[in-house]
Amino acid sequence: MTRRTTPPSARHTALITACAVIAAAGGTAAALTTPAGAAAAGCTVDYKVTNQWSTGFGAAVTVTNTGDPVNGWKLEWSYAGGQRVTQGWNAEITQAGAAVTAKNVSYNGTLATGASTGFGFNASYSGSNALPTAFKLNGVTCNAGPTDPTDPTDPPDPTDPPGGRVDNPYAGAKVYVNPEWSAKAAAEPGGSRIAGQPTGVWLDRTAAVAGGNGTMGLRAHLDEALRQKGAGELVVQLVIYNLPGRDCAALASNGELGPTEIDAYKTQYINPIAAILGDPKYAGLRIVTTVEIDSLPNLVTNVTPRATATPNCDTMKANGNYIKGVGYALNKLGAVPTVYNYVDAGHHGWLGWDDNFGASAELFKQAATAEGSSLAKVHGFIVNTANYSALKEDHFTIDDSVNGTSVRQSKWVDWNRYTDELSYAQAMRAKLVSLGFDSGLGMLIDTSRNGWGGTARPSAPGARTSVDTFVDGGRYDRRIHLGNWCNQAGAGLGERPRSAPAAGIDAYVWMKPPGESDGSSKAIPNDEGKGFDRMCDPTYTGNPRNNNNMSGALGNAPVSGHWFSAQFQELMKNAHPAL
């Protein structure tokens, strides 16, 4: 999967500028509270397990105030199955024995009558994972009246989004675990620790839709998703990835369709997918489609007159088939009421520069309104798909300077406006909303391979002897260059998938299944249309897209999408948070 950089040429209605306060058990974040009895209280609580594995689970909790307005809240419940909260977000969570207390953080303490807020956490358990049976908000028992949101007899809310869509499809939902990937992960030494994590299902060629030859097709995955769903909500994550002339700036992830085969893309690929997703049998699933990664940004960064231009990208810009293909996919798939379209928006090391950022956002809008589509058919965007950019760099910011020299002038940042994916995703979201996309637009961040843990992970800023020693000594992302994208040595698993982890972010996801190769390190014949890209060769000395640096790739890699055991072991070894 190609993610590249280009050197520079010289849902949520209010985007909260502060990151969510994340407090594990015993956290110290300040919280405002309202004494019990200070106002007439009433409340409902929706508690849902979002994903679960052999020793732990994730949960999402939505609190709705049905009484008088409160300025500060405290939610209490108890466990009966030995559960222990290990990490939380959007609330200060503490636990004493079986009793758990969640208090508001600075930005979500005020709840008007009828207002809701949500928080989430990860926890461990042993034996059963029994759901809590009683909740109290500021000392008052919740879910006592007919407005209990878990009551299946409640009438529909007239304010629900059209087509039954919710603001954040990941909220309160489990996420599909691909049994094919899970089996490969579990077969690796130590792989059972993550084999239960949800990953994306890649529909990267027409044959992948039908399946066969021992592999599951789309219907088989959706049938398995229904089995995993049970009585709750479940998200299925699909990667729509088969544009004509796919990945025009690289070879490792070239596809089966030639640059002019737009009609085949529509009739033989998108139409069959849309027909399957629209089957009433699957109406109870929430289907997230990540639409055509690695395409639209190439039309900004890798076309003439850029130094990084390729003839293939010039061709795709001229024939318009990337724009047409993305628009057609959004229109057809977005017509299915249970589909949530998320469009690829590159990553900060690709589009974070001034001459890339705005132009890319404008191009996204153009594609979203092509071929009969509309902005309303885009639920959000995804960044860092199959890439390695750090989620959050803690040891330096874009506003820092050393001896009067800005961090932006360091060789690593190289005049970029962003230092990490979280800041980039939030800024891109704000830009897209300003261009007319819905104010509830949500972002996804692929954290499958951006943990950068292990012994090489810095624990403090670098030395202030120069701006380069400061940045290089403190950065988590240990790649040789931001433009390196293929099977990177030293990379680790990142944040585990979870919903609503930060302002404007619908979820952290593992859209790229860990352990699947980005491309072969030497030429390997195959029938998938995938070529050999020197950026996957560990001996390669680079090109203009990575400022002629070494590729940083692991050796002995198979064709893209095929299982790469050595990479999987590397990712587990360097995971952050550690396994």
Number of C-alpha atoms within 10 A of each C-alpha: 24 27 27 27 25 26 23 15 11 7 20 18 12 11 17 13 11 10 14 19 21 21 21 21 20 14 16 13 16 12 17 17 17 15 14 14 10 10 14 12 20 23 26 26 24 17 21 20 21 26 23 20 15 14 14 17 18 26 23 25 18 17 23 25 23 21 17 15 17 20 15 20 24 22 21 21 16 19 17 13 15 15 25 21 21 18 20 25 22 26 30 26 30 22 20 11 10 13 14 19 18 22 25 26 24 18 16 20 20 21 20 15 16 15 14 17 17 20 26 27 26 22 18 18 18 12 10 11 18 12 14 12 11 14 23 18 24 24 16 17 17 24 22 13 12 10 15 17 17 13 11 8 10 11 8 9 7 7 6 11 10 9 11 11 15 15 17 22 26 25 26 25 24 28 28 27 23 22 17 12 21 19 14 16 25 15 11 14 11 14 17 17 15 18 22 21 22 27 26 22 25 20 20 21 19 19 15 16 22 16 16 10 5 6 12 19 16 22 17 14 21 20 13 16 21 19 11 16 19 10 9 14 21 25 26 26 24 20 20 23 23 25 35 24 23 26 26 27 28 22 20 27 28 26 22 20 18 15 20 16 14 21 12 16 23 18 11 14 23 22 17 16 22 18 12 16 22 17 11 8 12 17 14 15 22 24 25 21 23 25 27 24 28 24 26 25 24 28 24 21 28 24 22 15 10 13 14 18 21 18 13 19 27 18 17 24 20 12 14 15 21 25 24 22 24 27 24 24 28 34 24 19 25 21 16 19 16 23 27 27 25 25 26 23 30 30 28 27 30 23 30 28 21 14 17 19 22 16 15 23 21 14 15 22 19 17 23 26 21 19 17 12 23 18 20 17 23 24 27 29 25 27 25 32 28 28 28 32 33 23 26 19 20 16 17 19 16 18 10 15 19 17 9 9 13 16 26 21 15 20 14 20 23 16 20 24 21 23 26 25 26 27 19 24 28 19 18 24 28 17 16 21 16 12 13 11 21 20 17 18 24 27 30 28 24 28 29 29 33 28 29 30 24 19 10 12 18 19 13 13 16 19 15 14 10 17 24 20 16 22 27 21 19 21 25 25 26 24 22 15 22 24 28 28 25 31 33 25 18 24 29 29 27 27 21 22 23 25 27 24 21 22 20 28 25 26 24 24 27 26 26 24 24 24 24 23 28 29 32 30 27 18 16 13 11 9 6 15 16 22 21 21 22 23 29 32 25 21 15 17 15 18 15 14 23 22 16 13 16 19 27 25 26 21 18 14 26 20 25 24 20 14 20 21 19 16 24 23 19 19 27 25 20 24 24 21 14 15 11
